[in-house]
């Protein structure tokens, strides 16, 4: 196996851990909202939480985050920032992955 393959296999837990972290943050906030999200699936909530601008354009959009108390509204900003770190980690790892594939073909 090439060195690039070994590095990619060894680094595979990085995007997996980032994905678990992302869902852990979203699920924790979903559960803290309690009755506000009653009847809404977690996956639809997490999609709306991650992409509010895009979700507004889709049918079935319900703004559960509107009208939250100030402490929870501040928590949304913090959680979205933390989730952005996980998203950027996966994006950087994916870029490294595709770059290593391209470089392996150039040999």
N, C-alpha and C positions, 0 to 999 in steps of 0.2 A: 504494500500500500504506500502511496506517495505521502510525503510529509504534510502536504495540504490536507489530504484526507484524514490523517491522524489528528491534526489540529482541529479540523471541523468536527470530528466525532467527539473529541475530548471537550470541545467548547459547546456541544449541543445542549447541556443543561442550562446554559445562560438564557437562551430565549424561552425555554420551558419554565424556568424559575420566574422570569419576567412576566410571562402569561399568568402564572399562578398568583403572583403578587397583584397584578391588575385585577383579576377576578376577586381576590381576597378583599381588596379595597372597595370594589363596586358592591360586592355582596354584603359587606359590613354596613355600608351606607344604606343599601336597600332594606336590610333588616331593621335599621334604626328608624326608618320612616314609618314602619308599622302599618297602621290603617290607611295612610295616604296612598299606598300602592296596592291596596287590597284588590285582588282581581287582575292585577297586571303581572305578567310573567317576568321573571328575572332577566331573561335574555332581551326582551323588548325594553325593559327599564335600562339595562346596561347600554344598549344601543342608543337610546335617547340621551343617556347621561354622557356618553362619549361624543356623540355627534348631534348636538341639539339643533343646529342649523339645518342639517340634512333631514333629521327626523320630523321637523315641522312641515316639510313638504309631502310627507307620506300620509295616507289615510290612517285613521286610528290614533293620531297623535293626541296625547293628553299631557299637559304641562303640570306634572306633579311637583315640580320644584318651585313653581311660582307661589308666592305667599308664604314661604318658610320663615320661621323666626331668624333673627340676625345671626345667632350662633351657628345654626345649621347652614345658613347661606354662606357664612365664612368658611365653614367646613367643606362646602362644595368646591370652593376655589383651591383649598389645600389639597383635597383628594384629586382633583383634576390635574394639578401640578405634579403630584406624585405619580399619577397614572401616565402622564406624558413622559416621565423618565423611563417607565417600563416600555412604552411604545417606541421611544427613541432607541432603547437598548436593542429591541428586536429589529428595528430598521437598520441599525449599524451592523448587527450580526448578519442580517440578510445581505447587505451590501458586501460585506467581507466574504460571505459564502459565494455569491455570484462572481465577485472579482477573482476569487481563487479558481473557480471553474473556467473563467475566460483565460486566466494566466496558464492554466494547465493545458489548454488547447493550443496555446501559442508555441509550446515546446515541440 
